[in-house]
Structure formats: structure tokens, C-alpha cells
């Protein structure tokens, strides 16, 4: 052990040659708060809370991804790129930050990074405040209320001249749209940069000052607690998306939408403000933790022996110093990295990088984690949207299912994995066997996901080319006298024939009524020429014929996630116990870099691109494709599930894109 490490660990930088006390720093003489910040258990608690709050910000975007798409007219590929863009800033810095971790004050660096994460959360909410209020009915002009009459069949009336065509758009409107999207991409970049020091520094700090037998349990508790971050993000999204997006600037007379309406947009921005405030509070204690703290008392006798050896080394003076120099060189570059300049580090860093990558345990474990993380990244980003479309549930309910069922069961799996490693004293071989069995069982549990679901219902004028090629409507030409805009969107459902029309105009409806029941209003459109007997149709999309299968679907995903989570802590212990101690910080940093480059960056974009290929009807905005309004449910289920179902193939998910 180097002199510097020994002295800093024991708090003896100014160690005299005379007798040195065999006891650690007398913390009992300090005040209670000072003793608290020298306790590794308290650090584990603080770090769990911080990572929980930090992951709430990054996870909240995933919980509201479909809402952001509708609000700003984004495709799934663009929203997937936005969700993955926080990895750009992270990847560019994580290796250097991790490698120089031993020469900085790690707790303070974690606190500074957390403040930057909070700033990113505020920037994510900024587009709401600088954009115009949301208009859910684009068929009506600006100076007309967004009422039901704007999409009725009016034979003697043409579309208002003041409504902008989708083929042309003012440069100001397009510039404003690009500005909003650019702000969100910038915020995601800052979010990645701020998250750089949090996890690598926190894990290495815990493993350095915790007892060796307690470290697996602490890390398991840390990951389990931080997994609550995405769970709370989904729960927060479930609550916020029930509120209307412009709750802070409601129009006169209120709005005439319900959360089940496909045009509904929830208050996606409010969750970012709440999460940013929590991160600021969680970051405060890190500015009071010491750079080095004593080991847990279980290793007090070992520390005494180390300190006694250090006293002996100091007493030998220059003779031992000259002997120690070659030993230092043999120990490896990572051991003397704190003494290198930046230029020297850049010159010698490739050798250390190659040495770590050539480590067989490190390489195999990281590659397996890359495959699993690709599955998790795509599922976390787009699973709420798949549930919405496949089973006709609201975005709020989809987030509630994930936040209250899938995430808690994943936490249970992580805790079980940490307890198994500690209680059974698993060695490296046993940890690897546990990881393999967990992955195989997760694969088997995911196979039925291909078959749980149903096909897209009949949408007049859209789905006629998908299967049996039905007519555009039950009564061809019934809406010809109407002046219907092709890009209008205010869906209604003929429940008797289970046929959906994109607007009441396309159904030939000429009137509407509003019925009040149990404090809620329901809109019905009347005198519809495309409905048998010129009947009445309710507003809103048709419900899925297999909505009752949503619980079996989510249960299978939750059980599979639980089994996969058991392998999380053992895989980390394989890395921490497999590499040399002086390479530990670098190995953890490189691990997270590879996970981001190979999994978290490309996976949401690839999943989003695959989902876009299943779209059968796009909304248009300024002559470009905006948000997808209807999907082919069979293709959506097969292509989205194929990425989640085969963890061994996640490294090359493009092979599934053209499976059908």
C-alpha cells in the first residue's frame, strides 16, 4: 500500500517519526454532526437518496415520452434520440473523471454534479413557459374556441382560410419548434454531464471505506434504493399526466377534453420542476463529507497493522524511499495517476485502457451487461407507449402499472441478489453461475410477450390495406358531401361496428350533444351518415378488444425484470473483486462508459426507429411527419417485443427490424 494512501486513509498526513497512536481519529471528541459525516452508512443513505432523485429526472422523460411527442410533434425516433442524448455528455467525460477520482474530493464533486443535474431539470421544463398554449384542435382558426363544431360535417362550408396548411408553414413557427427541441436536447446533455461523477465516485467511495464483507450488501441496497428513482418517476408521471398541460394558463371556459381522449396532453413539465427541487436538497450533505473517512470498525485491527507498517516505513527514511520507487512502478500506472499531469496521463492512458479491456472477467461481464442494458433502455423508454397503444389505456395508467408493479419487483430482485452474495459468501464462479441462470429464466418468461395482444381495429380510410382490405367505411361515399380536412384529428368510434373515424366529419356527423353523468361530461355526435340508421357515435378512439390482457402482459414483464435484477449486484461484484484495487475506479468508470456507448445511447433510437416503421398514419406539421396517430398493433408488438425479449441479441437489435 502506498504511503500516500495509508496516510490519507488514517488521517496522518503530518505523521511524526515519534510514536503514533494506533487508534483512528478520535471521532468521539467531535460534535455529533461531524461524527455523522464520518459514517459510511450515512453516506450510503445520502447517496441512495441522491441517485433516487437524479434518476427521477432522467426517468421522468421516459414516463412522459408519448406526451412530449404529441406536444411538440416528434416521431418515436426523435424522442428516442432525445431520451438517449444525456449519454453524450456523460460518455465524453466519464473515463477521465473516473480515472482521476483519487486526486479529487469525491463527495464535493458528486454535490457539484448534482447541482448541474438540477439545472438540467429546470431547462427541460423551460419550453412549456416560452411556448404558446397547446391547441388540441388545429382545424379551427386561432381566434375561434376549440369547440366540437370545428370538425363537424358542414356541406356548405369549406375549411377556414386562416388555418395554415401543413404543406407550408411560416419560418417563425418552424424556428420556434426547433428552438424548443434544441433546449430539450441541451438539457439532456447537461443532465448527462452532471451525472458523470455521481455513480462511479459513489460506488468507489463506498467500496473503499466499507468493510469488505459489507460492501456487497451496501451496493445492493444502493442499487435497490436508486431503482426507486425510475419507479417514483413513473408514479409522478402518472399523477402529472392527469393534469392538463396548460394548468397554469387555462383558457376561458376551461377545456372539453378528458384524459382518455387521444388529443389529451398532460402536465409533463411539472414533474421536472419537482424532481429538480429534490435533487438540490439531496445534494446538500455532500459538501460536508470528508475526502477520506476511516474504515468501518470491523477492520480496525487491519488498519492498526497497516498504520504500524507505515510508521516503520517513515522511520527508515531515504533508504526505504529509494527501495519503494521500483515497487511503485511495478504496481501499475493507476496507482500513481494522482501524481501525473494531464499531458502525462494522456500519453500513458492507452496502456492502462488496453490492460483493463484485456481483463477477461471485466470484458465478459461488461458485454453481458451491455446486452441486458439494451433491453432495459428500450423497455424503459417506450413500454408505456406500447401499453397505451396495444391495450387502449391512458398514459397515466400505463405509468402507474410500471411504477407500482414492475419497478418495486425489480427492487426486490436487487435486494435478493445482494443478500445472496453476502449470506452465501459467493465467490466469482458462483456469482457468474447465478447471473447465467437468471438470464436464462428471464428469457423463458419473456417468450409469451410475442402472443399477448390483438390486431388494430378498423379505422375508416386507413387500415383498409393492412389485412382483409375492408372498405374505407361501411357506406362508401357517405362523407363525400362534407368538407373534411384530410389532416383533421378528433376521433369518434362506431361501437356497434367497431369502426373508428378520424373526425366526426369523416363519419358524416352534423350535430353533437353533451351528456353529464357522475360529474363527468361525455360528448356524442349525432346524425352520422356513415353509421347505420344515421346513428350516434361517442367521442374518442375505440377501445382495444384485448384490453383485459394488460395485467398478464405487465405481470410477465415484472416477473422477468425481478429475475434479471437478481443478477445485478453479483455482476458488479465480479468487476470489483476481479480487477486490481488500483484499477477499481477506472474499471467502474469504463464499465459505465461502455454501457452508455453500446446500450443506453443507441438502444432508444433503434427502438424508436423500429416503432416508427409500424406507423400507418402520420400527422403532418409544416410539411413534415410529426407524431404517429395510428400503429399496426401486430407489427408494434412483434418489433418492440423482439428487442426486449432476447437479451443475447440486444447488441445487434437491427436484425429484428425487418422480421416481418
N, C-alpha and C positions, 0 to 999 in steps of 0.2 A: 504494500500500500504506500503511495507516495506521501512524502512529508506534508505536502500542502493539504491533501485530502484528510489526513489524520488530524491535522491541527484545526482545520476549519470545522470538521465534524465534532471535535471535542471542545471547540471554543478556546483554543490555546495558541492563538497567533503569536502572542508575546510570551511564550513559554520560557522561563529562565532555566539555566542549567542546574539550578538547585532543585531540591525536592519538589515534585509536582503532585498535587492531590490526586488520588486515584478515583475521586468521586467526580461526577459530571457537574456542570454549572449548577450552583445551588439555587434551584428554582423556587424553593420554599421561602426564600427571603424576598422574592419578587412579589409584586401585587398579584391578586387573583387574575385580572385580565391578562397580564404578561404571561403567567403560567398557562393560561388557556391557549394562547397563540404559540406555545411551545409543545403542544399536544398534537400528535399525528392524527388521532381520532377526530379531533375538532377540524383539522384540515380536510379529512375525508368528508366530513359533514358539509363543510363550506363548499368544497369542490363539487360535491353531488348537487347541491342547490344551484351553483353557478352553471354547471353543464345542463341541468334541467331547464333553467331559464334561457340559456343560449340556444338549446335545441328547440325550445318553443318558438323562437323567431324563425329559424330555418324550417321547422316543421309546419309552421302556420301557413306558409305559402303553399305547401303541398295540400293542406286541408281545404284551401280555397282556390285551387288551381282552375277548376271549371268556372268559378265565379269571375275570376280575373280574366279568363278567356272571353266570357260574354261581355264584361265591362269594357274591355279595350280591343275587342275583335281580334283575338290571337288564335292561331292554329295550335294544335297539340305539339307540333314540332317546336314552335317558337316558345310555348310555355315550358316545354321540357328543357329547352336551352336556357331559359331564364332560371328554372329550378336548379340547373347544374352549374350556373355561371359563378356561384360563390366559390366553386373549387378552383377557379382560375387564379384568384389572388392567393388562395391557400397553397396551391402547388408551387407557385413561384417563390415562396419564402420558407416553406416548412422544413426543407432539408437544412438550410443554413441556420435557421432559428434553433432547430433541434440539436444540431451538431455543436453550436456554441452555447448550449444550455448550461454547461457547468461554469461558465465565466460570467453569468449574469445573475441578477436577483430574480429567481424564478417566480415567486409569489407576486412580486410587483409587476413583472412582465405579464402575468396572467391577468392582473387587475387592469392594466392598460389595454390589453386586447379586449377585455370585456366591455370597456367603455366605448371602444370602436364598434363593437357589435351593437351596442345600444344606439349609436348614431346611425348605423345601417338600418335598424328597425324604424327609426324616425323617417329616414329617407324613403323607405318602402311605402309609408303612408302618405307621403307628400303629394303624389299625383292626384289623390282624391281632392285635396284642398285647392289645387290650381287648375282643375278641370271643371268643365261645365256640368250642371246636374245631368244625371242619367235620364235619357229619353227611351222608354221601352217601346214606344210606338213610333217608328220612323216614317210611317205613312202619312202622318199628319204634319202640317207645317208648324214652324216654331211658335207662331202666335195663336195656335189653337190647342186647347187642352187635349191631353192624351186620353180621349174617351173611346167608347165602344163603337161609335158611329163611323169612325175613321176607316174601318176595314169592312163595312157592310157592302152589300151588292147594291149599287146605285146606278141603274142603267142610263140615266140621263146626265150623269156627272162623270167627268174624267178626273184623272189624278191631278191634284192642285199643282199649279205651275211653280209654286215657290219651293216645292220639295226637290232637293238635289237628287240628280240621277247618280246611280252607282258607277256609271261609266265615266263620269267626270267629277272632279272634286277640287275645291279651292286649295291653293298651295298653303294657305294659313291653316286649314283643317288638317292637312297631311303633316305639316310641320309640328303642329300641336300633338298629334298622335305619336310621332317619332320622339318628341321630347318626353312624353310620359313613359314610353317604353325605355328610352335611354336612361331616365332617372332610376327606374327599377333595376336595370342591368348594372348601373353604377353602385346602387345599394347592395346588390348581391355580391359584387366584387369586394366592397368594404367588409361585408359580413364574413367572407372567406379569409380576408387578411386578419381581421380581429380574432378569428377563431384559431389562428395558427398556434399561438403558444399555449392555449388552454389545455387541450388534452395531452399532448406529449409531455409538457412540463409537469402537469398534474400527476400523471402516471409515474414518471420517473422520480418525482419528489416523494410520492407515497412509497415506492419500492425501495428508495434509498434509506428512509428513516423508519420504516415499519419492520417489525420482526419478520424474519424470513417465512415462518410458518403462518403468520397473519396476513402477509401480502396478498396471497390469492383470494382470501376472503374479502379483504378491503377492496381489491379491484373488482371482484364480483359484485359487491354492494354498490360500488361506484357506477358500474355499467347498468346495474338494475335500476338505481335511482335516476340516472340520466335518461334511461329509456322512458321514464315517465314524462320527459320533456315532449317528445312527439305525441305521447298519449294525451297530455294536457293541451297540446296544440290542437289536436283533433277535437277534443272536448270544447275548447274555446271557440274553434271554428264552428262547431255545431250550434253553439249559443249565438254567436255573432251573425251567422248567416240567416238566422231567423229575423233579424232586424233589417229593415230596408236600407239600401246603400246610402241614401241621402237623408238619413235620420236627423242630421244636423241642419238640413235645409229643405224640409218637406214643402212641396207645392201647396198652394191654397186648395182646400177641399180634400187634401190627402191623396192617396193613390188607390187604384182599383185593381190591385193585383194580390194574389195570395202566394205563399211560398211554394206551392205546387205548380204554379204557372211556369212554363219553360222560359219565360222572359224575366223572371224574378232574379234580381241581383241583391245579395245580402251585403251587410256592412263589413266587407273584407278588410278594410283599412283599420278598423278599431282594434282588432287583435294585435296588430303590430305595435300600436301605442302602449297597450297594456304590457306586452312582452318586453318592450324596451325599458319600461319603468322597473320591472322585476330584475332585469339584468343589472341595472345601475345599483340597486340595493344589494344584490348578491356579490357585486364586485368590491364593495367597500372593505370587507375584512382582509382582503389580500394585501393591502398596503401596511398591515401590522404584523404579518408573519415574518419570521427571521429568514435570512438566506440559508442558514443551516440550523437544524434542530437536533437534539440528542436522539439517539436510537431509543426505541421502546425499552422499558426496564427489563424485559425478558433477555436482552442481550447485554445487560450491564457488565457481566463478568467478562464477556468477549471484548467489550470496549476498554475495560481496565487493562487487559492484556495488551491490546493494541497501543494504548497510551503508554504503558510501561516500555514497550518496544520503541516508541517514539522518543521517550526520554533517553533511552540508551543510544539511539541514533544521534541525538543532539550532542551528547557528551563525547562522541567520537570526533566531532568537528570535521576538519577538512579531509582527513584520511577517508572517512566513510563517504563524504560528498563526492570524492573522486571515484570511489567504487560504485556509487549509486548511479552515475551518469550512464554507463553502458546498460545497467538494468532498466533504466528508464527508456532507453531506445528499444530494448527488446520487448518492452511491454506493449509497444504499438503507438501509432500516431494519435489515436483518440485519447490516450492518457495525457498527452502533453498539449492537446489542442488549445487549452486556455492560454498557453504561453505563446501561441503563434499569432503573427499578424494576419490581416486579411489576405495579403498577397501570398504569404507563405501557405496559408490554408488552401487557396485556390490551386496552388501548384501541387500540393500533396493530396488533395481531397480525392482525385480519381482513384488512387491506390486504395484508400480506405473504402471507397464506394464499391470497388470491384471485390475487395476482400469480404465485405458484408454480403454482397449479392451471391458470391460463390458458396456461402454457408448453406449446406443442403437443407437443414431444418428450417432456417429462416425463409429460404426461397419456396419450399413446398407449402409451408403454412400460409405465406402471403398469397400465393397463387390460388390456394383453395379459398381464402377469404375474399379474394377478388371475385371469384365466381359467385359466392354467396351474396356479396355486397351488390353485385349487378342485379341479382334477383330482388333484393330488398329495395334498392334505389328505384327501380321501375315500379314496383308494387306500391311503395310509399307515395310516389308522385301521382300515379294515375288510378290506383284502385278505387278511391272514392268516385271518380268519374265513371269507371266501368260499372260500379254498383248502381249509380244513378241511371245510366242508360239501359243496362241489362234488365234491371228489376223495377224500373219506374218508381224510384224512391227519391226523396228530396236530398239536396246536398247536406242539409243539417242532419238528417237521419243516417246518411252514409258515414259522416264523421263520427256520429255518436256510436255506431257499431264498432268502428275501428278504435276509438278512444276508450271505450268501456269494455271491450272484449279482447280484441287482438293484442293491443299493447300491454294490458295487465298480464295476460298469459305469457307474453314474451318476457316480462319482468320475472315472473315465476321461474321460467326456464333459466334465466341468467343466474338467479339466486341458487337454484338447484345445482347448476354447473359449478359455481364457486364452492358450495358446501361439499360436493362430491370430491373435488380436488383436495380440500382441506381434511375432511374426515377420513377419506380412504387413502390419503397420502399417495396420490397417484404420481407415478414417475412419467417421464417423457413418452415412453412407449404406451403406457396405459392411457395417457391423455390423447394420443393420436388415435387409438382404437375407439375411444369414446367419441371423438369427432367424426370418425368414419361411420360408426353405427347411427349417430344422429342424422347425418346427411342422407344416408340410405332410407331411413324411416321417413324423413321429411319428403323424399322423392315419391315414396309409395302413397303417402297421404295426399299428395298434390295431384295425382293422376286423375281422380274423378272430376277435377275442375273443368276439364275439357267438355264434359257432358251435362253440366248443370246450367241450364239456360234454355231460351227459346228464340225463335226467329223473329225478325222485325215484323210488326203488324203492317197491314196495308195502309199506305199513305198515298192518297189520290194524286196521280201525276208524277210520282217519284219512284215508288217501288215496283212499278209495272214491269221493269226489266230484270228484276232480281230472281224470280222464281217461275211461277206459272204464268207470268205476264198477264195480270188482270187488266181490265180497262182502267183508264185514268179515274173514272168514277163509276158509280152504279148506273148513272144515267148520263151517257156521253152527250156533251153539248149543253148540259143543264146550266152551266155558268157562262155560256157564251155571251148573253146579253149584258153581263156585268163588266164593268171597267175595273178589273182586278190587276193590281200591280204584281208582277212576277216575283219580286223580291220581298213582298209583304210577309209578315210572320205574326200571326195571332191564332194559334191552332185551336181547332174545335174537333170533337170526336162524335161520330155517329155510333153510339154504343150498341145499337141493335145489329148493325152490320160489321162493327169493329173496324171502321174506316176512319182515318184521320185526314182532315183538310188543313192546309197551311194557314188559311184565313177563313172567316165566315163568308167572305166574298166568293171564294172558290167553292164553297158549299151552296152558294146561291141564296144566302140568308139576307133578308131585307129588314129585320127588326130584332129587338132584344128586350129582355126583361131581367130584372134583378130580384132574386128571392132571398129573404132574410131567414136564417134558421140557426138557432143556438148562438146568436151573436155574430154569426159569420154570413157574408153575402155570397151567393152563388149566381153567376151570370149564365143565362140561357139565350141562345139565338133562335129566332123563330122564322117561319115561312121560308124554310130552306128547300129550294127546288131540287137539290141533289139528294135529298133524303126522302125515303118512301113516305108518300102522303103529305109532302111539304111539311115534314115534322119539325121538331125542335131538337137542338143539339146543345150540350153544355160546353162551356169554355174550358180549354185545357187539352193536353195531349191524352191519348188513350192509355189506359193502364196496361202494364205488361201482363201477358197470360200466365207468366211463371213467377209472379212477384212473391208467391209463397215459398219459393226456393231460396230466398235471400239468406235465411237463417242457416240452412245446411251448407250453403256456399261459404259463408263467413266463419262457420264453425270449423270446417275443414282447413281453411286458411289459418285460423287461430291455433288449432292443434299442431299443424305443421310448423308454424312460427315458434311455438313453445319448444318443440323437439329441436329445431335448429338453434334456438337460443342457448340450449344446454351446452353446446359446443363452443360458445363464445369465449368464456373465461379459460377453459383448457387450451384453446388455440393461442391466446395471449401468453399464457404461462410457458408454452413451448418456445416462444420467442424470447421471453425474459430470462428463462433458465437455459436456453440453448446457446445464446451468444455470450461473448466475453463481457465482463462487467463494465469495462471501459468503453465498449461499443453499445451499451444499452440504450442511451439517449439517441444515438444515431439510428439504431435499428428500429426504435419506435417511430422516429420521425420518417424514416424511409418507408416503413410499413404504411403509415397513413398517406404518404405521398403516392405510393403505388395504388392504394385503394382508391384514391381520388382520380388519378390519371386513367386507370384501367377500368374503373367501375362507376364511381359516382359522377364523373364528368360525361362519359358517352352514354351511359345506360338510359337516363331520362330522355335524351334526344332521340335515341334509337327507338325506345318505346313510343315516344310521341309520333315519330315518323310512321311506325307500324300502325298506330291508331288512325292517323290521317288517311292511310290507304284504304280504310274501311268506310270512309265517309261517302254517303250517296247524295247529299245535298248541302252545299256550302252557302253561307250568307256572303254577300258582296259588300265591300266598302271601298269607295273611291276606285272602283275598277279592279280591285284585288280580292283574293279569297280572304275571308275573315274567319269567323268561328263556324264550326260544323254544326248543323242543326239536326241532321239525322244520320245514323250509322246503320250499316248492315250488322245486326247483332251476332249472327253466326261467325262472321269474319272477325268481329271485335273480340268475341270470346276466345276464338282459337288463336289469333295472333297475339293478343295481350297475355293470355294464359300460357302460351308456349314459352314466353320469356321468363315467367315466374316458376314454371313447373320443372325445368331441367337445369339444376344448378351446375351440372358438369359442362353444359353447353353455353353458359352465360358469357363466357369470354368471346364467343363468336355468335351473338344473337341474330346477326343478319341472315343466317341460314334459314331462319324461320319466317322471314318476311314474305316470301313468295310460296309459302307452304300450300297455299290454296289458290 
